[in-house]
Amino acid sequence: MSNREIPKRVFPPAKDDAASARHVTPAPQTTDPAYRLAFQDMDFLLRDDLRPVRFQLELLKPELLLDEANIGSTFVMYGSARIPEPSKADMLVDAAVTDTQRRIAESLKAKARYYDEARALAELASQSPLDADGRRQFVVCSGGGPSIMEAANRGAADVGADSIGLNIVLPHEQAPNCYVTPSLSFQFHYFALRKMHFLLRARAVAVFPGGFGTFDETFELLTLIQTGKMKPLPILFFGKEFWTKVINFDALVEEGVISPNDLKLFRFVETAEDAWAHVNAYWAKREADHREQQAAE
């Protein structure tokens, strides 16, 4: 019996039946939508009733592909889609027509340095060694779009490393930036599932100046940790001047709607080097504390 070859499966794979189903003999019965294989019937899959199934598929597809890519953890980078690359900042100012446009362009130009910081941070994170199981750690993950997101993926590409892009379908055309690794470029329909994938593997998060999208992603993260639904991890706010201008964190404490300890959930940084040093120190301390606890037990 040991010398016999035992087949791995006895049923044909779904892709074989799917191919056969495309070549059925035309007839009133076979041409009616009811006859289509359920997983080949887009009208069926897009019904409102199938939303739970689409949720499951959108959760499962990236999860499987990231596992197959041997990705153990990610370094997530949030930030504006409007901050220009430094070399293009003057073009933005020159294109301004009104005083208001010029003021905004100058403000964005002043934040262009964060493009370089995101790129530099991605370079540092992308050179992390494999873990003991051979899995990749601190793989850069962005929203896959332009500006800060592009800088993150670009920094990984600068050192020959893969990076992830989590794009989403929007009413206006949006394409992944050219630095996202093609096999790790995902597109989402549901914001909720996209945000879940941002955090499932995240072991550090850098938050650069940004607008509604950045606020949405960041405050959901802070809420998850504040409420104990997610374990703490390094959260790095780039640009204290920006963040303390647009959000009065101390006032939230004074008003009693958050506790003073909630301000310890994140840290302000200005440079990629400071951010990366904090991430390494954070996890080194966690590892030391864990070993000390094990020794005590």
N, C-alpha and C positions, 0 to 999 in steps of 0.2 A: 504493500500500500504506500510506503514511503517513497517508492520510486515513481509513482504515478503523478502526473501533473493534474492538480485539482483546479478547475477554473475559478477565477475570482468572482465571477458573476454568471448568472444563468438567464437574466433578463436583458434585453437590448437596452443600450443607453438611450436616454430621452432624445439626444440629438439625432439618433438614427430614425426613430419614429417621427420626429419632427420633419426630417428630410422627406420621408415617405409620404407624410401627410400633405406635402406641397404638390404632390404629383398624383392626386386621386383623379379618377375618371369623372368628368363633368356630368352632373345629374341634378335634378331639382333638390334632392336630399343633400348631396355633397357640396353644393354651392350656397346653401343657406348658412348664415352665420352660426346657427346652432351647432353645426357639424365641426366647426373649427376646434382644434385642440385648445383647451382653456388657456394654456400658457403662450399660445400663438395668437390669441384673439385680443387685439389691442382695445377694441371697443369694450370688451368685457372687463379687461384689466383696469380701464380708466373710469369705470362706473363709480359713483359715489359709494356704493356698498362695499367696494373693494379697497377703500382707503386703509383699513387695518393691514391688508396684505401688502399694499404699497409701502406702508411704514416699515413692515418687516423686511421687505426686499431692500429698502434704502438703508436700513441698519445692517443687514447681513452682507451685502455686496462689498462695501469698503472693508468691513471687518475681516472677511475671508481673504481679500487681496492683500491687506496689510499684514495679516498673519503669514501668508505665503511669501511676502517680501521680507520676512524675518525682522520685523520692526517691533522692538520691545517697548520703546518709549519715544515720546516726541517733545520737542521744544516748540511751543506754540507762540506765534507772533501775531498780535492784533495791531491794527493801526489804520490810519486814513488812506483812502484811495485817491486823495487829491494832493498830497504833499509831493512836490516835484523832485526829481533827481537833481542834485546840485548843478550839474552841467546844463540843465534845461530851465533852471529857475529864472534866469534873466529873460528868457523867451516869454515866460508867463507874464512878467512885469511889462515887457514891451508890447504885449498883445492887449493890455488893459486900455480901455477907451475912456471910461468915466473915472472920477476921483474915487468912488466906492470900489470899483473893480481894481484900481491901482492899489488901494489900501489893502484889500484882501490878497492881492498878488504879492505884495511886499510881506504880508504876514506869513503866507505860505512859503515864500522864499526863505524867510528867517528860520523856518522849521525844516528846510531841506537837509540840514545836517543829520537829521534823524534817519534819512535814507541811508547815509553812510554808516551810522551806528547799527542799524538793523542788519545791514550787509555784513559788517564786521562781526556782529554777534553770531550770525548764522555760520560764518566761517569757523568761529571758535567751537560752537556746538557740534558742527558737522565732523569735527576731527576727533570726536569721542571714540574711545576703543570699544570693541565688542565686549559683551559681558561674558561670564563664564559659560553660558549656554550658546554662545556664538550669535546672540541677537544684537541688533543695532540699537544704540541708545541715543537719546536726544536728537532724533531725526527732525529736521526743521519742517514745520507745518504752518502754512499760511492759508488765507482765504483764496489764494490762487489768482488774485486780481493784480491791478497795477500799484504803483507807488510803494508804500511800506511793504506790502505783500510781495511785490516784485523784488524788492531789495532783499527780503528774507530768502526767497528761492534762489536769487542770484548769488548771494553769499555762499550758499551750499554748492552751487555749480562752480564757483571760483576755485573750490578745493576738490572738485571732482566727486562730490557726494550727491546722493539722491535727496530729493525733498518732496514734500507732499503739498498738493493744492486742493482745497475744498471749495470748489466753485458752486454757484447757485444760479438757477434760471431766474432771470429778471425781465421785466417788460421791455427794457432796452437791451440791445445786444451786449453781451459780455463774453469774452473769451479768456481762457487761462493765459497768464503771462508765459513767455517763451522759456523761462528758466525752470518751470515745474517739470519734474520727471514724468514723461508721458504715461508710464504704467502706474503712476501714483497720482494721476490727475483725475479727480472725481467731480461729478456734477450732481447737485441735489435739487429736489423739488421742495422739500420741507425744511424750513429754517431749523425746526426743533431737532431733526435728525442730524443736520449739519453741525449744530452746536454740540450735540452729544458726541460726535466723532472728534471734534476739537479736543474734548476733555477726557475721553476714555483712556488714552495713552499718555496724556500730558503729564510731565514731571517737572515742568517749569513753563511759565507764561510771561512773555514780555508784552507790555501794553504801551504802544507809542501814541502820541497825540492823534485823536480821531473824533469822529462825529457819532451819529446815532448808532450805526452798526457796531462801532468799537465799544460804545457805552453798553449796548445791549449784551454783547458777548461777555464783557468784563464784569458787569454787575450780576449777571447770572452766575458766573464763577464765584464771585465773592459771597453771594447768597448761599450757594451750595456748601461752601466751607463754613460760613457763619452758622448755618443751621445744622451742621454735622452730617449732611448728606454726602460730603466728599472730604477726604482727608486733606490737611493743609499741604501746600507745596509752594515753592518760591514764585511770588507774583511781583513783577518788577515794572513800576511805572516810570517810563522815560520822560523826563522833563518836569521837574517839580513846579517850576514857574507856570507852565501851562495848566497842569492839573489842579493846582491850588487856586488858580484864577477861575477856572470853569466850574469847579466843585468846591464848596466850602465844607471840607470834611470836619473841621473843628466845630462848625455850627451844627452839624448833624449830632455831634456828641453833646453840645450844649443844649440842644433842643430835646435831648433824651431819646432820640429815635434810633441811635446806635450806641454801643458801649465804647468806652475808651480802648478796650482790648481789641475791638474790631479794626482799629487803625493799625494794629500789628499784623493784619492779614497780608499787607503789601508793603513794599519798600520803594522809595524814590531813588532812581539812579540817573546818571547823565551819560555814561559811556558804556560801550560794549564790554570793556575790560572789567569795570565795576560789577556789571550784571553777571558776567560769567564767574567771577570770583565769588560772588554771593551764592550762586547756584551750587558751586562746588563745596563751599563751606557749609551750606545748609544740609546737603546730603551726607557730607562727611560726619557732621554732628549727629544726624539721625542714625547713621550706621554705628557710630561710637556709643550712642545711648542704647541702641538695641543690643549691642554686645554686652554692655554693662548690665542691662536688665537680665539677659540670658545667664550671665555669670552669677547674678544674685539669686536666680531661681535654682 
